[in-house]
Amino acid sequence: MPAVFGAINSKLQGGLIGKNLTTLSAKLPEGIVESQEGWLESKPVPGTNLYLKGKYDLLVKQTDGTYLVIDFKISQPSEEKAAKYRTQLQTYKFALENPVTGKPRLVTKMGLVIVYPEAVKYENDLAVVNFPPVWMEIPQEMESFYQFMHELDDLLAGPMPPENPDCPWCAYRHLGEKLSHPATEDIPF
């Protein structure tokens, strides 16, 4: 992704720390933005050998003391995007509620804030781009998350799948093996 998207994303998020999320838009849920781009590491997912690590975009403390975890996207909003990022947000929820260190935080809401440039105007030597935010709430549905984690744990514990000459991951793995273990005839000494 071009660096400009990261810069836009960081500026939009960073300007909200300590403010109500509704500062960005009255259409967004209420709550004070507590932190940006926080790293997470969870205890193992029950019944698996898996633990989760990741970095959320925004953590919002709601008026009832529970939390809202948000993933920020610069893209056109769609229901397919909401479905695509459901497991990612469920991962953040699990890790926030089951941290390996620190106090657990109860996450009662999670969602995407999606912005996409709608219009541009030029004033006072600036190009002002209009990025209207869209809120897409992700249903909790943690049972599907646990099922996916168990399926993933079974897959990782199982045998290595057969090689496929058309598989880009297989080619990538072999490139790594070649770079880390060069043939002795290629070494000039």
QUIGI-V285390 format. One record per pair of residues at least 24 apart in sequence whose C-alpha atoms are under 10 Angstrom apart, sorted by the first residue. I is the first residue (numbers start at 0). J is the second residue. Records with the same first field share a line. If there is no record, write none. Layout:
# QUIGI-V285390
I=J, J
This chain:
# QUIGI-V285390
4=72, 73, 74
5=73
7=73
8=56, 71, 72, 73, 114
9=35, 36, 56, 71
11=71, 114, 130
12=36, 56, 57, 71
13=56, 57
15=57, 59
16=57, 58, 59
17=59, 60
18=59
19=59, 60, 61
20=57, 59, 60, 61
23=131, 132
24=131, 132, 133, 134
25=132
26=132, 133, 134
27=112, 132, 133, 134, 135, 136
28=59, 61, 67, 108, 110, 134, 136
29=59, 60, 61, 62, 67
30=58, 59, 60, 61, 62, 63, 64, 65, 66, 67
31=58, 59, 60, 61, 62, 66, 67
32=57, 58, 59, 60, 61, 66, 67, 68, 69
33=57, 58, 59, 60, 61, 66, 67
34=58, 59, 60, 68
35=59, 69
36=70
38=91, 94, 95
39=90, 91, 92, 93, 94, 95, 97, 98, 99, 100
40=90, 91, 93, 94, 95, 97, 98, 99, 100
41=90, 91, 92, 93, 94, 95, 96, 97, 98, 99, 100, 103
42=93, 94, 95, 96, 97, 98, 99, 100
43=93, 94, 97, 98, 99
44=93, 94, 97, 145, 148, 149, 152
45=145, 148, 149
46=145, 148, 149, 152
47=145, 148, 149, 150, 151, 152, 153, 156
48=148, 149, 151, 152, 153, 155, 156
49=148, 149, 151, 152, 155
50=90, 93, 94, 97, 98, 99, 148
51=90, 91, 93, 94, 97, 98, 99
52=90, 91, 94, 98
53=87, 90, 91, 94
54=91
55=87, 88, 90, 91, 92, 95
56=91, 111, 112
57=112
58=91, 95, 106, 109
59=106, 108, 109
60=104, 105, 106
61=106, 107, 108
63=107
64=104, 105, 106, 107
65=104, 105, 106, 107, 108
66=92, 95, 96, 104, 105, 106, 107, 108, 109
67=92, 104, 105, 106, 107, 108, 109, 110
68=92, 95, 106, 107, 108, 109, 110, 111
69=108, 109, 110, 111, 112, 134, 135, 136, 137
70=109, 110, 111, 112, 113
71=110, 111, 112, 113, 114, 132, 134
72=111, 112, 113, 114, 115, 132, 133
73=112, 113, 114, 115, 116, 130, 132
74=112, 113, 114, 115, 116
75=113, 114, 115, 116, 117, 133
76=111, 112, 113, 114, 115, 132, 133, 134, 135
77=113, 133, 135
78=135
80=111, 113, 135
81=110, 111, 113, 135, 136, 137, 138
82=137, 138
84=110, 111, 137
85=109, 110, 111, 136, 137, 138, 139, 140, 141, 143, 144
86=137, 139, 140, 141, 143, 144, 145, 147, 148
87=144
88=137, 138, 139, 144
89=137, 138, 139, 140, 141, 143, 144, 145
90=141, 144, 145, 148
92=139, 141
93=141, 144, 145
106=139
107=138, 139
108=136, 137, 138, 139
109=135, 136, 137, 138, 139
110=134, 135, 136, 137, 138, 139
111=135, 136, 137
112=136
